[in-house]
């Protein structure tokens, strides 16, 4: 099946206070790459800032490796590949989380709106991005099942990493978390971005602005006319979140790419002083387990890195949607086991991957818990 679940979400009405609720449906959707790409941009510019000024460091949190779960079968497979493959460095997976945080609280207590696996081939410098849909019904790494974005809320990046590792047979040990407020501030420091706004988008854009302004306790400037114009940080971020016009999530993902492209265009022509100002504003909204030396090591060859593939998990050919009791509308892998096989082919080119016994067990449990809701 080639369908994707669109979740029920509410949007504030800027003029009447009424709320709009999206209809829950099965529908294929594009991958939300914005947070992943902004994370990469923030890190790259962040290194430049740290190296040139040495007055501010990225908010770094060491992960207690004793808390990270890596399946024994997966660990053994990785060790075997390192011994037999010609590659000298192999792959490195990093989890990228986008959170709608308040007061730059980037740890547990907030659900991750965006979950992306960045798989880096350290020999070829090729990057594969896989978005794990936030409403995917998975084991949260503690023998409970729910929407996967609940893992970050319950246990911060450590539990979210464990959720990815046990469900997907991965070996992630590092992460980057970006708060949405950082996107607003980055765009403002760049002087805004040029975006073509349609008549159909204006009301929704302002509704999202109203919602964010109320939550953040700040003012906003309504967009009053259609056409190409300079959007400030609040306006552009609200534009990224629109999903209720023609095209739904397809168009939303396109809007995100439009804003990112406009940001990168502005950044290319910006002065070092402006870039420093951007980083100063954004870094409080970034948290990572990576250290500055690691990032500096990548910076020297950053031009060689390129994104060669992007996908969404569960895959369009192997997923469905259903309302799972009190947990609400969820994306269901059909089955987890088959999706993991596809995932390893996308990440590593392994067309003959055999899922671990743990993934097989989790797959059966997900089937058992969701079967009645899918009929």
BAKOL-948744 format. One record per residue (C-alpha): x, y, z; residue number from 1. Coordinates in Angstrom, 3 decimals. Layout:
N
NODE         c1         c2         c3   num
NODE          X          Y          Z   NUM
...
end
This chain:
375
NODE         c1         c2         c3   num
NODE      0.000      0.000      0.000     1
NODE      1.218      3.541     -0.803     2
NODE     -0.439      5.454      2.013     3
NODE      0.545      7.622      4.957     4
NODE     -1.370      8.573      8.054     5
NODE     -2.037     12.263      8.494     6
NODE     -2.485     12.943     12.179     7
NODE     -5.344     14.842     13.747     8
NODE     -3.965     18.235     14.686     9
NODE     -5.504     21.532     15.732    10
NODE     -4.699     24.975     14.477    11
NODE     -5.811     28.254     16.064    12
NODE     -8.005     30.653     14.058    13
NODE     -6.436     34.109     14.222    14
NODE     -9.721     36.056     14.010    15
NODE    -12.334     34.054     15.857    16
NODE    -10.321     31.786     18.143    17
NODE    -11.927     28.715     16.585    18
NODE     -9.743     25.674     16.000    19
NODE     -9.406     23.681     12.812    20
NODE     -8.838     19.948     13.014    21
NODE     -7.158     18.046     10.204    22
NODE     -9.015     14.953      9.014    23
NODE     -7.222     11.713      9.893    24
NODE     -6.479      9.877      6.702    25
NODE     -4.064      7.457      5.076    26
NODE     -1.750      9.301      2.748    27
NODE      1.796      9.161      1.507    28
NODE      3.805     12.180      2.638    29
NODE      7.150     13.777      1.910    30
NODE      9.954     13.726      4.448    31
NODE     10.329     16.737      6.764    32
NODE     14.007     17.504      6.180    33
NODE     14.052     21.048      7.512    34
NODE     15.205     20.306     11.062    35
NODE     17.906     17.890      9.896    36
NODE     19.313     20.367      7.399    37
NODE     19.074     23.278      9.839    38
NODE     20.935     21.110     12.366    39
NODE     23.717     20.517      9.855    40
NODE     23.864     24.225      9.006    41
NODE     23.896     25.225     12.683    42
NODE     26.729     22.820     13.459    43
NODE     28.821     23.959     10.487    44
NODE     28.381     27.662     11.263    45
NODE     28.718     26.881     14.963    46
NODE     32.183     25.472     14.452    47
NODE     33.179     28.571     12.510    48
NODE     31.944     30.685     15.385    49
NODE     33.699     28.667     18.071    50
NODE     36.961     28.568     16.163    51
NODE     37.008     32.280     15.310    52
NODE     35.786     33.725     18.601    53
NODE     36.177     31.013     21.251    54
NODE     33.658     32.915     23.384    55
NODE     30.716     30.557     23.202    56
NODE     30.384     26.793     23.036    57
NODE     27.668     24.524     21.761    58
NODE     25.473     23.175     24.569    59
NODE     26.902     19.674     24.875    60
NODE     25.563     16.816     26.958    61
NODE     27.587     13.666     27.526    62
NODE     25.554     10.485     27.163    63
NODE     25.987      7.820     29.808    64
NODE     26.896      4.916     27.544    65
NODE     25.735      2.459     30.191    66
NODE     22.184      3.630     29.476    67
NODE     22.385      3.141     25.698    68
NODE     20.934     -0.113     24.380    69
NODE     22.523     -1.804     21.366    70
NODE     21.256     -5.270     20.502    71
NODE     23.963     -7.917     20.935    72
NODE     23.224     -9.382     17.503    73
NODE     23.614     -5.931     15.957    74
NODE     26.886     -5.305     17.803    75
NODE     28.273     -8.654     16.631    76
NODE     27.254     -7.958     13.021    77
NODE     28.966     -4.561     13.094    78
NODE     32.144     -6.094     14.545    79
NODE     32.185     -8.747     11.838    80
NODE     31.776     -6.164      9.071    81
NODE     34.666     -4.100     10.420    82
NODE     36.890     -7.162     10.208    83
NODE     35.881     -8.250      6.706    84
NODE     35.005     -5.087      4.756    85
NODE     37.513     -3.025      2.798    86
NODE     36.140      0.218      4.225    87
NODE     38.379      1.818      6.822    88
NODE     35.785      3.742      8.808    89
NODE     32.343      2.412      7.925    90
NODE     29.039      4.052      8.794    91
NODE     28.097      6.353     11.637    92
NODE     24.486      7.007     12.578    93
NODE     23.411     10.179     14.385    94
NODE     19.895     10.894     15.639    95
NODE     18.499     14.350     14.800    96
NODE     15.571     15.601     16.886    97
NODE     13.450     18.682     16.312    98
NODE     11.479     19.759     19.377    99
NODE      8.891     22.471     19.940   100
NODE     10.584     23.486     23.178   101
NODE      9.772     26.277     25.615   102
NODE     12.543     28.335     27.222   103
NODE     15.126     26.198     25.375   104
NODE     14.293     23.112     27.416   105
NODE     15.664     20.553     24.971   106
NODE     15.635     17.475     27.226   107
NODE     12.873     15.176     28.369   108
NODE      9.434     16.623     28.920   109
NODE      8.844     17.646     25.317   110
NODE      7.868     15.387     22.434   111
NODE     10.112     15.348     19.398   112
NODE      8.159     16.704     16.430   113
NODE     10.902     15.543     14.064   114
NODE     12.977     12.360     14.320   115
NODE     15.603     11.791     11.639   116
NODE     18.392      9.244     11.348   117
NODE     21.442     10.672      9.599   118
NODE     23.539      7.754      8.386   119
NODE     27.011      8.882      7.316   120
NODE     29.302      6.764      5.172   121
NODE     32.588      7.963      6.635   122
NODE     34.588      6.657      3.680   123
NODE     32.562      8.147      0.814   124
NODE     31.106     11.117      2.786   125
NODE     27.628     10.199      1.547   126
NODE     24.700     10.866      3.877   127
NODE     21.348      9.098      3.952   128
NODE     18.487     10.726      5.863   129
NODE     15.583      8.627      7.119   130
NODE     12.682     10.350      8.835   131
NODE     10.903      8.232     11.432   132
NODE      7.327      9.465     11.469   133
NODE      6.609     10.774     14.934   134
NODE      3.303      8.898     15.303   135
NODE      4.783      5.498     14.435   136
NODE      3.605      2.829     16.871   137
NODE      6.765      1.336     18.402   138
NODE      8.269      0.006     21.608   139
NODE      9.535      2.965     23.644   140
NODE     12.508      0.836     24.827   141
NODE     10.825      0.149     28.185   142
NODE      8.347     -2.574     27.137   143
NODE      5.562     -0.058     26.549   144
NODE      4.132      0.757     23.125   145
NODE      3.014      4.175     21.944   146
NODE      3.734      6.873     19.380   147
NODE      7.497      6.870     19.070   148
NODE      7.895     10.588     19.808   149
NODE      6.774      9.868     23.383   150
NODE     10.209      8.321     24.016   151
NODE     11.927     11.714     23.941   152
NODE      9.296     13.205     26.242   153
NODE      9.641     10.356     28.722   154
NODE     13.396      9.978     28.829   155
NODE     15.039     12.642     26.696   156
NODE     17.527     11.871     23.916   157
NODE     18.851      8.752     25.656   158
NODE     15.487      6.988     25.628   159
NODE     14.743      8.246     22.123   160
NODE     18.048      6.782     20.918   161
NODE     17.263      3.495     22.632   162
NODE     13.827      3.462     21.005   163
NODE     15.453      3.784     17.591   164
NODE     18.140      1.198     18.331   165
NODE     15.915     -1.608     19.599   166
NODE     13.143     -1.181     17.031   167
NODE     15.386     -0.668     14.012   168
NODE     18.512     -2.745     14.773   169
NODE     20.761      0.326     14.905   170
NODE     23.827      1.389     16.888   171
NODE     23.206      5.112     17.477   172
NODE     25.170      6.742     20.299   173
NODE     25.050     10.442     19.342   174
NODE     22.366     13.051     18.711   175
NODE     21.649     16.663     17.814   176
NODE     18.501     18.372     19.115   177
NODE     17.241     21.651     17.649   178
NODE     14.485     23.776     19.194   179
NODE     12.069     25.486     16.825   180
NODE     12.705     28.851     18.474   181
NODE     16.228     28.670     17.078   182
NODE     14.819     28.673     13.546   183
NODE     12.883     31.874     14.255   184
NODE     15.944     33.635     15.632   185
NODE     18.235     32.447     12.824   186
NODE     15.928     33.837     10.143   187
NODE     15.576     37.147     11.985   188
NODE     19.364     37.499     12.277   189
NODE     19.650     36.843      8.532   190
NODE     17.228     39.705      7.913   191
NODE     14.307     37.495      6.875   192
NODE     13.829     35.286      3.808   193
NODE     12.127     35.826      0.460   194
NODE      9.070     33.562      0.089   195
NODE      6.139     33.466     -2.344   196
NODE      2.935     33.381     -0.267   197
NODE     -0.385     32.414     -1.852   198
NODE     -3.804     33.782     -0.924   199
NODE     -4.832     30.357      0.413   200
NODE     -1.856     30.300      2.795   201
NODE     -2.301     33.681      4.478   202
NODE     -4.976     32.742      7.021   203
NODE     -3.225     29.520      8.055   204
NODE      0.136     31.283      8.309   205
NODE     -1.333     33.892     10.646   206
NODE     -3.152     31.236     12.678   207
NODE      0.142     29.500     13.370   208
NODE      1.782     32.825     14.191   209
NODE     -0.951     33.544     16.724   210
NODE     -0.501     30.138     18.331   211
NODE      3.293     30.498     18.604   212
NODE      3.096     34.109     19.783   213
NODE      0.711     33.167     22.597   214
NODE      2.901     30.258     23.673   215
NODE      6.115     32.314     23.572   216
NODE      4.626     35.486     25.008   217
NODE      5.709     37.694     22.119   218
NODE      4.064     39.821     19.434   219
NODE      3.766     38.954     15.774   220
NODE      3.183     40.789     12.515   221
NODE      0.339     39.374     10.388   222
NODE      0.905     38.725      6.696   223
NODE     -1.735     40.756      4.880   224
NODE     -1.196     40.104      1.191   225
NODE     -0.158     37.389     -1.229   226
NODE      2.955     37.488     -3.398   227
NODE      6.717     37.278     -3.021   228
NODE      7.821     39.063      0.123   229
NODE     10.343     39.044      2.954   230
NODE      9.086     36.955      5.878   231
NODE     10.564     37.417      9.330   232
NODE     11.462     34.499     11.600   233
NODE      8.010     34.032     13.098   234
NODE      6.263     34.329      9.743   235
NODE      8.628     31.943      7.960   236
NODE      8.441     29.334     10.726   237
NODE      4.646     29.535     10.687   238
NODE      4.763     29.135      6.904   239
NODE      6.762     25.917      7.360   240
NODE      4.060     24.445      9.577   241
NODE      1.064     24.921      7.253   242
NODE     -0.543     21.611      6.324   243
NODE     -4.172     22.472      5.601   244
NODE     -4.047     23.810      2.041   245
NODE     -4.154     21.797     -1.181   246
NODE     -1.373     19.242     -1.089   247
NODE     -1.468     18.735      2.682   248
NODE      1.826     17.254      3.900   249
NODE      3.274     17.082      0.391   250
NODE      3.054     20.862      0.176   251
NODE      4.190     21.389      3.757   252
NODE      7.444     19.545      3.093   253
NODE      7.906     21.649     -0.032   254
NODE      7.404     24.823      2.022   255
NODE     10.067     23.670      4.450   256
NODE     12.540     23.158      1.628   257
NODE     11.646     26.588      0.203   258
NODE     12.428     28.280      3.517   259
NODE     15.651     26.321      3.965   260
NODE     16.775     27.224      0.450   261
NODE     16.018     30.876      1.109   262
NODE     17.995     30.734      4.382   263
NODE     21.012     29.162      2.721   264
NODE     20.896     31.741     -0.063   265
NODE     20.886     34.530      2.508   266
NODE     23.666     32.877      4.524   267
NODE     25.934     32.567      1.473   268
NODE     25.864     36.325      1.007   269
NODE     26.113     37.174      4.700   270
NODE     29.173     38.633      6.379   271
NODE     31.120     36.805      9.064   272
NODE     29.673     39.227     11.603   273
NODE     26.124     38.345     10.544   274
NODE     26.879     34.618     10.689   275
NODE     28.333     35.078     14.171   276
NODE     25.125     36.861     15.186   277
NODE     23.069     33.995     13.730   278
NODE     25.021     31.404     15.688   279
NODE     24.914     33.435     18.903   280
NODE     21.117     33.477     18.592   281
NODE     20.732     29.834     17.570   282
NODE     23.165     27.953     19.805   283
NODE     20.957     28.228     22.935   284
NODE     18.390     26.218     20.959   285
NODE     20.845     23.430     20.056   286
NODE     21.933     20.544     22.254   287
NODE     24.225     17.728     21.145   288
NODE     26.416     14.900     22.385   289
NODE     29.039     15.718     19.733   290
NODE     32.134     17.579     20.860   291
NODE     33.724     20.519     19.098   292
NODE     36.825     18.552     18.080   293
NODE     34.674     16.011     16.255   294
NODE     32.858     18.743     14.383   295
NODE     36.099     20.526     13.506   296
NODE     37.385     17.251     12.072   297
NODE     34.419     17.143      9.698   298
NODE     34.558     20.843      8.796   299
NODE     37.758     20.473      6.800   300
NODE     36.013     18.157      4.340   301
NODE     32.448     19.453      4.672   302
NODE     32.305     20.345      0.971   303
NODE     32.751     16.661      0.162   304
NODE     29.627     15.600      2.046   305
NODE     26.366     15.189      0.170   306
NODE     22.904     13.781      0.864   307
NODE     22.404     10.889     -1.540   308
NODE     19.082      9.485     -0.314   309
NODE     16.107     10.381      1.854   310
NODE     13.242      8.170      2.958   311
NODE     10.459      7.933      5.510   312
NODE      9.945      5.125      8.039   313
NODE      7.719      3.116      7.965   314
NODE      8.049      2.873      4.199   315
NODE      5.147      3.785      1.913   316
NODE      4.867      0.220      0.658   317
NODE      4.611     -1.235      4.145   318
NODE      2.517      0.914      6.461   319
NODE     -1.043      1.809      7.355   320
NODE     -2.858      4.000      9.845   321
NODE     -5.400      3.495     12.608   322
NODE     -6.662      5.014     15.824   323
NODE     -5.206      2.886     18.630   324
NODE     -7.523      3.441     21.589   325
NODE     -6.490      6.318     23.851   326
NODE     -3.138      6.609     22.055   327
NODE     -4.913      8.226     19.115   328
NODE     -4.057      8.148     15.428   329
NODE     -0.918      6.134     14.767   330
NODE      1.221      5.033     11.843   331
NODE      1.464      1.236     11.879   332
NODE      4.399     -0.647     10.317   333
NODE      3.175     -3.618      8.224   334
NODE      5.272     -5.293      9.527   335
NODE      8.124     -3.882     11.644   336
NODE     10.300     -6.803     10.585   337
NODE      9.822     -6.118      6.858   338
NODE     10.365     -2.382      7.350   339
NODE     13.664     -3.017      9.133   340
NODE     14.840     -5.117      6.192   341
NODE     14.030     -2.219      3.849   342
NODE     15.690      0.268      6.216   343
NODE     18.994     -1.589      6.219   344
NODE     18.937     -1.750      2.454   345
NODE     18.463      2.039      2.291   346
NODE     21.100      2.801      4.930   347
NODE     23.753      0.261      4.037   348
NODE     22.796     -1.258      0.687   349
NODE     22.230     -4.593      2.454   350
NODE     19.579     -6.391      0.399   351
NODE     19.797     -9.596      2.432   352
NODE     19.539     -8.229      5.966   353
NODE     18.114    -10.586      8.585   354
NODE     16.413     -8.743     11.474   355
NODE     17.478     -9.609     15.000   356
NODE     15.379    -11.916     17.162   357
NODE     14.397     -8.860     19.216   358
NODE     13.000     -7.023     16.184   359
NODE     11.101    -10.148     15.151   360
NODE      9.607    -10.333     18.655   361
NODE      8.707     -6.625     18.704   362
NODE      7.157     -6.958     15.251   363
NODE      4.858     -9.755     16.427   364
NODE      3.845     -7.750     19.492   365
NODE      3.004     -4.656     17.418   366
NODE      0.906     -6.829     15.100   367
NODE     -0.920     -8.335     18.073   368
NODE     -1.651     -4.956     19.682   369
NODE     -2.858     -3.231     16.486   370
NODE     -4.597     -6.024     14.597   371
NODE     -8.074     -5.345     15.947   372
NODE     -7.848     -1.651     15.049   373
NODE     -6.828     -2.283     11.449   374
NODE     -9.802     -4.493     10.579   375
end
